[in-house]
Amino acid sequence: MRHIISILLDNEAGALSRVAGLFSARGYNIESLTVAPTDDPSLSRMTIVTRGSDPVIEQITKQLNKLVDVVKLMDLTEHDHIEREMMLLKVVAKGEDRAEIKRLADIFRGRIIDVDDETYTIELTGKADKLEAMLQALGSTKILEVVRSGSMGIARREVVLKF
Amino acid sequence: MAQESTVRVKEIQPGIQSGTPAGGGHPLAGTTMTGAEMIVQVLADEGVDTIFGYSGGAILPTYDAVFRYNREHGDRMPLIVPANEQGAGFMAAGYARASGKVGVAMVTSGPGATNMVTPVRDSMADSVPMVVICGQVPTTAIGTDAFQEAPISNVMGAVAKHVFLVTDPRRLEDTMRTAFEIARTGRPGPVVVDIPKDVQNWTGTFKGMGRLPIRGYRQRMHAWNENRLSESRARRFFELLGESHRPLLYVGGGVINGDAVSQLRALARTLQIPVVTTLMGIGAYDTTDPLALHMLGMHGTAYANYAVEDCDFLIAVGARFDDRVAGMPSRFAPRARHIAHLDIDSSEIGKVKQADWYHVGRLDEALQALLDHARTQGFSRDFSAWHRHVRDLKKTYAMNYDRESALIQPQYVIEEINRRTRGEAIITTGVGQHQMWAAQFFDFKEPRLWLTSGSMGTMGFGLPAAVGAQFARRDRLVIDIDGDGSIRMNLGELETVTTYGLPIKVVVLNNCGDGMVKQWQKLFFKGRLAASDKSLRKKDFIKAAQADGFEYAVRLERKEDVPRVVEEFLAFDGPAFLEVMIDPDAGVYPMVGPGMPYTEMITGDFIPSRTRPTDGEVDSSSMF
């Protein structure tokens, strides 16, 4: 099953590599990983999307909790939560396709953020499956480049991951 | 010798405990020091009395600071120099295992530090507290492929409990203190501090206090340390025990690391529960006690393994159901209606085998809480039928070997040593058959006498570990039981033994090859001895020992000489080396094949078996 694990991490040299190293050393998979500093500059927040059976996910969270740099973590999938990922997408947009692609971007609430005679660059935000739906919907449109941020998430209401 | 004229001499104070400054502050707080001096001062404050290490360019400033400290303070912190940095690592580990204190090793950058990788991983796998200080190239040279540069924080990050690369010298003293804290708290382990040379040479004001925040770690430690076993949980434990007819304590190294030996012993004796121990748990329970069923697992005693098969309530304490114990977890302790698990590391709970009663926290506290509950509630239950059963198992399936053989059997040699040391000597080992024979045939009345590389299984551990142990315990007889394969790995440390005049007794059980490998090749590879037979090698261990200054170096080849030679060897005043030419075909039995349930245990020709192993074809490619 897919899990989204949010980690507050001391903003120390090597912290990221220790988390990534734990996953590779113990054979856990990482579907996506995103990390950036928080409002507290001594802390980074990392979001890892991983897949595994319940015992594997339990081991992942327990092993992460043993890393000295890990301040706190939360398996967002255990809570009501919001998940978002951003995608930048460069597609060939010529002739009649231009209007069709524009319409498609609108349907997905995407924004065209750069244009030239032959291409559109689209910014799209949403859950990972929405981004995938957009890629599907583009059908025969030629995709030049896809950049995805990896998923991040936040629990709803009073559930807060904070030290 | 140091060149006094050019070195600014700074007096470094002998140890005061950090964090509890007497009279409101460190006597040296506010003084100007180099980074190197701060490192040494924190070592002194942490109570370090021995450093194991090998010098080199990037660690020179700190070696110099140690030199000056020792000159000022009557060699309070001697630096013990091995032949190879790996030796220093295992000496520090041996010191830590024998004493329970944090072992300290100090090496230079690049190859010095990479030679330390094996002992660091070994200590991680066996939960041994160590602080390893590595020199590093100057911060400005990091990442330039400088001379003797290696990315130690990356390399060690994968194998240590934690690693610090100190790039900001103002954080150096806090980092050093924090390294000790991390090494010794919770599940202990090795912490590496990688210190660039310019940070060692930096000059600043010594604060004499302070640690890094490590807030998440500290909060978790606090939570687990404070996690007391509640009255209701204790009651539930005794409900399970009250339903049980055949309870068994399964005790691992965590009981020793957690200083919970006296509580464990009291609990076992009060409740009259028999005890099996893991390889790492040997010594947690007095092996001469009637309740002791000795080691379980792949090469455990038959009676221990049968007791595991027969028990209906398995109580795991500081043990982790590893693959050498529970080769097939689904069929481990198959009749256990309940499993209880106590550990300081929550990740071990449910990792291999589900426990239906568990507690994460300090073992000494938890066992004491159970004991208190038993006493106040007046718990008593008659396990006498189980005791009779266990006593029969011990008698019927007792350890045994080919006593009539004309060749010297390794078990006989160990029995002869054990008759004289009576469970009171420190025994270190390499890895392989000799290690298992030692685990099976030595007695241990106390913890921290049995020092072995359990999880990592590092050949070459025995000799340097013996050196470290002797520095930790000057009063104890230290014996390295080694194999001819294992001792070759760190043979250079023979010289270290004589250099420091350590009265260590080195026994090489020579079976002309890698005996355990040969045993597996005979069992699983149709006897093809790929690269494991060394009978044609020209090595003369006696000459090697003599060359390194052993005045007693004897080769024992005749069975009838064993008692006399063992006697004189142990009585020799000083370092002594004994090579015993043992039966090259002697095997380690019992044996539960890798990935096998205990019903498949092979007991060999000299121990009875109550089940006949099925002759199933073994997939030799998938086992380990």
Boltz contact constraints between the chains, C-beta under 6 A:
constraints:
  - contact:
      token1: [A, 14]
      token2: [B, 153]
      max_distance: 6.0
  - contact:
      token1: [A, 14]
      token2: [B, 157]
      max_distance: 6.0
  - contact:
      token1: [A, 18]
      token2: [B, 157]
      max_distance: 6.0
  - contact:
      token1: [A, 21]
      token2: [B, 158]
      max_distance: 6.0
  - contact:
      token1: [A, 25]
      token2: [B, 158]
      max_distance: 6.0
  - contact:
      token1: [A, 62]
      token2: [B, 346]
      max_distance: 6.0
  - contact:
      token1: [A, 62]
      token2: [B, 347]
      max_distance: 6.0
  - contact:
      token1: [A, 63]
      token2: [B, 347]
      max_distance: 6.0
  - contact:
      token1: [A, 68]
      token2: [B, 162]
      max_distance: 6.0
  - contact:
      token1: [A, 68]
      token2: [B, 214]
      max_distance: 6.0
  - contact:
      token1: [A, 68]
      token2: [B, 217]
      max_distance: 6.0
  - contact:
      token1: [A, 70]
      token2: [B, 216]
      max_distance: 6.0
  - contact:
      token1: [A, 71]
      token2: [B, 215]
      max_distance: 6.0
  - contact:
      token1: [A, 71]
      token2: [B, 216]
      max_distance: 6.0
  - contact:
      token1: [A, 72]
      token2: [B, 216]
      max_distance: 6.0
